[in-house]
Amino acid sequence: MAETRHDVLGIGNAIVDVLTHADDAFLEREGLAKGTMTLIDAARADALYARMASGVEMSGGSAANTMAGIASLGGKAAYFGKVRDDQLGGIFAHDIKASGVHFPTAPATSGAGTARCLILVTPDAQRTMSTYLGACVELGPDDVDEATVAASAVTYLEGYLFDPPGAREAFVKAAGIARRNGRRVALSLSDPFCVDRHRDALRLFVREHVDVLFANEVEILSLTGADDFAGALDTIRGTVPIAALTRSAEGSVVATIDAVHTVAAAPVARVVDTTGAGDLYAAGFLYGLTAGRDLAECGRLGAIAAAEIISHFGARPETPLAGLAHPI
């Protein structure tokens, strides 16, 4: 086995987030389903951006947020994600490197621009996302550096990337490298509509490659086809070694074939923006897992990281998470 240089390597959509507040009426006028992520083209991105209120731009992307969270906790993180050699691509690369994450992916020199996600946060703190993938769709097997995967204790895959065929090939390549080197593979299902689009392929990928599965309640119901959470839990326990299932204010359930741990949500004074809650839960969980903590403690660390994120605007930590999580 190669020397472990990274606790977790994330592979995902490298996106610059544009966040702003909106009311339900705006969502209705734009035909947006609250709390979901919709893929849009460049023309729709330009039109929606023009109608949004002034926003805050910051680097994002689900797996990138998770890696930034791991670095904030004191872990060693790396990231593969495709950007263009444009202004937004430069912003993304600067931000993720500044957070302490190793980012070796070369930018594209032609084609679509760096991806952006237009995030509308309603007064109930729900976030509705419209994503123009841009250069993200160019991520492929050639962007998977074998040495980095081999040197990472866990390779964490973002389910959103199941849409582009090249990225799915990159997933399979990375998972194979990880397995050959005795490493673990983790997958986040990302979004229920993503699961709906690729259910059969995701079921196969989970069975063949995944050691740790992250999903919320809606996503796991979609993947398993179960009628309720209990049925989904029973199904997934026999499919994947570790399932970490989040249930918003009800906390999370961490399950193996032998045990089920129910973990309470960490307290938060006021929920401001749920953007990134699942991403940071995964960060806390994987940080604990790679540090050798038991599964209940991994869930507790995930809850702490998620609570920090939902207490403010944006999906990157504002308070160093290591100070909140320790002593553990």
N, C-alpha and C positions, 0 to 999 in steps of 0.2 A: 504494500500500500504506500502511495506517495505521502510525503510529509503533509500534515494538515496546516495550511496557511490561512484558510478562511473557515469560519464556523458555518456560514450560509452563503451560497451563491444564488442570487435571484435572476430569473429570466422573465422579461415582461415587456410591455409596451412603454417605451420612453416618451412621456407626455408632459407638456407644460399645461398646468391647470389654470383656468380663468374662473375665479369664484366671485359670485355676486348674490345679493338677496333678491328674491322675487316672491310674489304672492301667488295663490292658487289660480287666480284669474289669468295671470300671465301664462301659466302652464297650460290652461285650457285653450287660450287663444292660439298658442303654438302647437297644440295637439300633442303635448308631452305627458307621458304617464309618470306620475309622481313616484320617486324612489327607485327608478330604473335607469339603466344605461342604454342609449340608443346610438347606433353607428350612423354617421351622417357623411355626406360628401363635402367637397370644398365649397361649393356654392351655398349649400345649406349652412355650413359653418360661418361663412361670411355674413349671410343674412341674419342668422340668429344673434351673432355677435353685435351686429349693428343695432338690434332692438333691445339688447340687454342693458341694464344699468351699469354704471362704471364698476369695474371689478378689480380684483387683486390677482396678479399673475405670479405663479410659483411653480417650481418643478414638481411633477407628480408622477402618476402611473402607479398602479397597485403594488406590484412587486418592488418597485423602486422605493415606495413609501415604507414597505416592510424592511428593506435593507437599511434605510436611514434610521428606522426605529431600532434595529439590532445594533447599529453603530452607537446610537444614543445610550443604549443600555450598557455599552462597554464591550460588545462583541465585535468580531472581525467579519465584515461583510464584503461581498463582491457583487457585480451586476453586469448582465448583458442586456442591451437594449439599443435599438437603432434610431439615430437621429440624423438629420441633414446638416451639412456644413453651413447653416444659416444662423441668424441671430437667436432664434429660439433654441436651436441645437446647442449653441454656445452657452446659453443660460442653463440649460439642463445639465450639460457636462460640468460646468463650474459648480452648480449647486450640489450635485450628488458627490463630487469629489470633496467639496468643502465639508460635507457631512461625515467624511471619514470612510467612504465606500470606494473600493477599488473598481474602476470603470474603464476596461480596456477596449471596448467596442469601437471600431473605426467608424467615423461618420460617412454617410453617403455623400457623394460629390455631384450627383445628378438625380433627377426625378422629383417626387413630391417633397414638400417641406416637412419640417418637424411636426409631429402630431400635437394636437391641442384638445383639451377637454373643457367644454363649457359647462360649469357647474352652477345650478340654480338652487339656492338654499331657501326653503320656505320657513315661515315663522315657527313651524313645529319641528324645526331642525332637520327635516328630511332633505336629502340632496337628490336632485334629478340631473342626470348627466347626458350630454350630447357630445359624442366623441368623433373627431376627424382623425383617422389613424395615420394618414400621410406616410411618412417614411417608416413607420412601425411595420408596415406590411412587407418591407424589404428584409426583415430579419430572417435569416435562414441558417442551414447547417454550417455554412462556412464561417458564421459568426460565433460558433461554439468552439471555444479554445479548450482542447482536451486537457491540457495541463492544469488549467484553472478548475475545471470540473473535478478532476482527480484529486486535487488538493483541497476540496471543500467537503466538510463533514456532511452537509445537506445541500442538495440542489432543490431550490424552491421555484415552482413553475406557476405562472399566472394563467388562469383559465381563459381569460380574454384572448390570449394568443392562439386559441384553438381555431379561430376564424381563418387566418391566412394559411394556405397549404404549406408554404415554406417554413413558417414558424412551427407548425405541427411537426414537420420533419426535424427541426432543431430540437424540439422536445424529446422526440424518440432518440435522437443521437445523444443528447445530454443524459437521458435516463440510462441508456446503455453504457455510457462511459462510467457513470456513477456506480452502476451495479457491478461492472467488472472490477472496480476499485474498492468494493466493499463499503460504498457510501449509501446514504439514504436519499430518497426522493420524496419531496412533498409537493402537493398540488392544492391550489385554491380554486374552487369552482367559479368564483368571481361574480356571477350574475345568473339569475334563473333563466333569462332568455338565451344566454350563452349555452346553458345546459340543454334547453329545449332544442336549440339548433343542432347540437352535436351529441345527443344523449347516448346513442349506441357506441360511438367512437370513444366518448369519455368513459363509459362503463368498461370498455375493453382496456383502455389505457390505465385506469385505476387498478383493475385486476392484475395486469401484467407488470406494472412499473411502480406503483405508488405505495410508499410506506406510511406517510402521514397525509391525511386528507382534511382540508379545512372547508367548511361550508356553513351557511346560515340555514335556518329552518326551511325557507322556501326552496333553496337550492338542493338540499338533500332530499326533500320530497320529490322534486323534479327528477333527480338522478335515479332514485330507487323506484319511483312510481307508486310509493306507499300512500295510503289514505290519511295517515296521521304520523306525528313525530315518533311515537313509540314503534310503529311498524317500520319506519325508515331507519331508526336506530338499530332494531334487530337485524335488518337486512345488511346494513353497512358494517356491522360488527363482524360479520362472516366474510366480508369482502376485502377489507383493508386492515393492516395491523393496528393502526391508531387513527381514530376519527376525532377531530376537535370541532364540535358543532356549536355555533353561537346562536343565542336566542334573545338578543337585545337586552332589555331590562331584566329578563329572567336569568341572565348569566350564560353559562355554557355547560355543555356536557362533553366529557372526554371519555372515549370508550375504546376498549380492546375486546377481544373475544372472551377474556377472563374477568373483566371488571368494568364498572361504569362509575365515573366520578362526576358529581354535580358541583359546579363551581359558581359561587355567587358573583354577580356583577360588582365591580368596585364602586364605592359611592362617588358621586360627582355633584357639586353644588348646583350647577345649571347646565343643561345640555344646550350647546350653542350650534353645533354643526356635526352631523354624524359622518361626514366625509372621512374615509380612512379608518373607521372603527375596526372593521374586519382586518384591514392591512396591519394595524398596530397590534391587534390581538395575536395575529400570526407572528409578529416580531417578538413579543414577549414570550410566547409559547416556544418558539424555536430557539430563542436565547436560552431559556431554561433547559430545553431538551439537550442542546449541545454542551451545556454545562453539567449534565448528568443529574439534573433534578428529577424528582418523581413527577408523574403526570398531573396530579392534582396541583402541585406547585407550579408546573408549567402553565396550567390554566389560570392560576392566580396571577402570575406575571403577565399573561395576556390581558386579563381584566384590568390590571393597573395601567398598562400601556394604552388600552382602548379608552379608559376613563380620561386620561390626560388629553387625548386627541379630541374627544367630543366636547371638551370644556372650552374650546376656542375655535376660531375660524381656520380652516386649512387642515391638510393631512400630514404635516410634518410636525414633530414635537417642538413645542416652544420652551418646555422645561426639560433639562437633561433627565432622561428616564432612569439612569443609573441611581440618581439620588432618591427616586421614588421607590425603586424596586429593592434596594439593599437596606438592611441586611436580609439575605434570603436563606 
